[in-house]
Every structure is written in C-alpha cells, then in structure tokens.
Amino acid sequence: MSDSDKKKLESHISNLFKYNKQMSVKTSRSRFKAIISRSLHELALRDIILFFGSLVTTMFMLLNGIIKLLTSSR
C-alpha cells in the first residue's frame, strides 16, 4: 500500500470518527417517536396479514364442511 493510499485511508477513518462525534440534528425524543411509530405500523401490517390468513383459512374450512355436507347427504 502506497503512502498516498495510507493517507487517504487515515483521513477517511478520521472523517468517520468525526462524523460519529457530531451532535444529531434530531432530538432523542423525536427519534424515539419515529421508531415507535414505525414499529406500530409494522405491527399493524403484521396483524392485518395474520387476520387475513386466518380469515382465508376459516373460509376454506367452512367451504370444505359445506361440500362434505352436500356430498354425504346423497
């Protein structure tokens, strides 16, 4: 590795550490609210998917039971 590559790498690493030390523009409260709202949306989407999965399963079982009743009565 040449000296210029080493200097570029060192400057890049120092810039990374400098960026990590800077204060965030957002407050911790607003970041917390954003995380909670995103989590609630993800939970709601998960609940909707589970609900429709259960609904489809129940409808299939109901249809299966109706077909069994119609075919067994003959």
Phi, psi and omega per residue, in radians:
M1 nan 2.262 -3.089
S2 -1.361 2.940 -3.123
D3 -1.131 -0.654 -3.139
S4 -1.167 -0.647 3.084
D5 -1.142 -0.698 3.117
K6 -1.109 -0.743 -3.140
K7 -1.145 -0.709 3.107
K8 -1.101 -0.738 3.122
L9 -1.120 -0.760 3.122
E10 -1.113 -0.728 3.131
S11 -1.166 -0.655 3.114
H12 -1.130 -0.766 3.122
I13 -1.128 -0.743 3.129
S14 -1.150 -0.603 3.069
N15 -1.154 -0.663 3.091
L16 -1.088 -0.809 -3.138
F17 -1.165 -0.621 3.104
K18 -1.144 -0.702 3.130
Y19 -1.131 -0.655 -3.141
N20 -1.214 -0.470 -3.126
K21 -1.424 -0.302 -3.102
Q22 -1.190 2.601 3.103
M23 -1.285 2.523 3.135
S24 -1.318 2.595 3.116
V25 -1.265 -0.676 3.123
K26 -1.408 2.586 3.061
T27 -1.388 2.852 -3.128
S28 -1.165 -0.536 3.125
R29 -1.152 -0.739 3.137
S30 -1.210 -0.617 3.072
R31 -1.143 -0.712 3.118
F32 -1.101 -0.755 3.115
K33 -1.093 -0.697 3.125
A34 -1.125 -0.719 3.128
I35 -1.142 -0.764 -3.128
I36 -1.131 -0.778 -3.127
S37 -1.129 -0.689 3.111
R38 -1.130 -0.697 3.131
S39 -1.138 -0.708 3.138
L40 -1.140 -0.668 3.096
H41 -1.126 -0.722 3.129
E42 -1.161 -0.672 3.101
L43 -1.153 -0.712 3.128
A44 -1.117 -0.723 3.117
L45 -1.120 -0.716 3.108
R46 -1.097 -0.742 3.137
D47 -1.127 -0.677 3.126
I48 -1.138 -0.751 3.127
I49 -1.101 -0.765 3.117
L50 -1.125 -0.685 3.130
F51 -1.096 -0.829 -3.124
F52 -1.204 -0.552 3.043
G53 -1.118 -0.763 3.102
S54 -1.159 -0.678 3.132
L55 -1.104 -0.765 3.124
V56 -1.145 -0.722 3.117
T57 -1.085 -0.776 3.132
T58 -1.120 -0.727 3.118
M59 -1.115 -0.683 3.116
F60 -1.138 -0.743 3.129
M61 -1.137 -0.684 3.108
L62 -1.127 -0.779 3.108
L63 -1.104 -0.709 3.117
N64 -1.099 -0.737 3.117
G65 -1.147 -0.708 3.108
I66 -1.120 -0.731 3.127
I67 -1.127 -0.703 3.111
K68 -1.110 -0.709 3.116
L69 -1.135 -0.715 -3.125
L70 -1.205 -0.651 -3.099
T71 -1.431 -0.506 -3.095
S72 -1.408 -0.349 -3.107
S73 -1.325 -0.266 -3.099
R74 -1.520 nan nan
